[in-house]
Amino acid sequence: MNSETTRLHAIVQGHVQGVGFRAYVLGRAHALGLTGWVRNTYQGNVEVVAEGPKPQLLKLLSDLQQGPGYVLNVQHDWDKATGEFKSFHVEYTR
């Protein structure tokens, strides 16, 4: 982990479950070289935690707003990266 690595936490709201949204995020994160995870929430949203260089995370954030389904809103915040992830994967629903 270098000093330019940061963490994005996002909650994607809208019609984003059952439309391939997690697979879409997984593919975009892999293409951008990011680590972290994506999962559905019991509230009907999709939650994303991703770490990597800020320019790639900004691209992922843009991709989240464009994703499959019908995205109403993407709430997000930034934090320091922890370096805890080795890859990007799908997590179980919480």
Secondary structure, 3 states (H helix, E strand, C coil): CCCCEEEEEEEEEEECCCCCHHHHHHHHHHHHCCEEEEEECCCCCEEEEEEEEHHHHHHHHHHHHHCCCEEEEEEEEEEECCCCCCCEEECCCC
